[in-house]
Amino acid sequence: MNGAHDCGGMHGLGPIGAEAHEPVFHTEWERRVFALAQTAPLSCSIDKDRHTCENRPPAEYLSLSYYEIWMSMLEKLLVEAGVISAEELAAGRSLEENDKSIVPVSPDEAAQAAFIRNAYDRTPAAPALFAPGQKIITRIIHPHGHTRLPRYARGRQGTITTVHGCHPFPDSNATDKGEDPKWLYAVVFEAHELWGNDGHGSDEVSLDLWEPYLVPVDTSAPERRS
């Protein structure tokens, strides 16, 4: 979706100020939120998690820290899943007497969950449309839902460098419409293609993009953006 979270950042917000020797967690509550995100009894996909994080007014999104956004996501998903109620969230505690339905997670279990890596390879329904070395142009889209195609890379020409395989399509998976697996490619764009004269001649940007975002150069004239 088009919002303050956009994958490639937004014009006018200035450079990202890197924090020297930045710790993994700045405070103890951030560590706890990370553990909750790994162990919460939810069946959501990573795409729905991202969509829940970003689906908020820009002023609100930009006013929250990274883990405040995570906490807000968890609160919304836990209430939607019926794990907690809105009343319990407001009270900050369980309102059920002797509720045994949720078993507490130990610190060791939370630590182990942080290192679990899910497999996202899926069986393709059709052969890949593109191959390494092929030139493509990205589509110009402005979806209302989640997408992994940054605005700055829409309507731009790039070159396929790698075929990653078939993976769940975020634009569908984020809104509970099913995984709808699509081929995923690494696409390289020259800097001047993305930013004109502001792009350094030797710089390149590589993006992992799903097949529905791409069209062949020879049939993509309507998608081209100057």
MOCORMO-V771011 format. One record per helix or strand of 2 or more residues. SS is the DSSP state (@ for helix, = for strand). FROM is the first residue (numbers start at 1). TO is the last residue. If there is no record, write none. Layout:
# MOCORMO-V771011
SS:FROM:TO ; SS:FROM:TO
This chain:
# MOCORMO-V771011
@:28:39 ; @:46:54 ; @:58:63 ; @:66:80 ; @:86:91 ; @:107:113 ; =:135:138 ; @:151:153 ; =:157:167 ; @:170:173 ; =:182:190 ; @:191:198 ; =:204:210 ; @:211:213 ; =:214:216 ; @:217:219 ; @:221:223
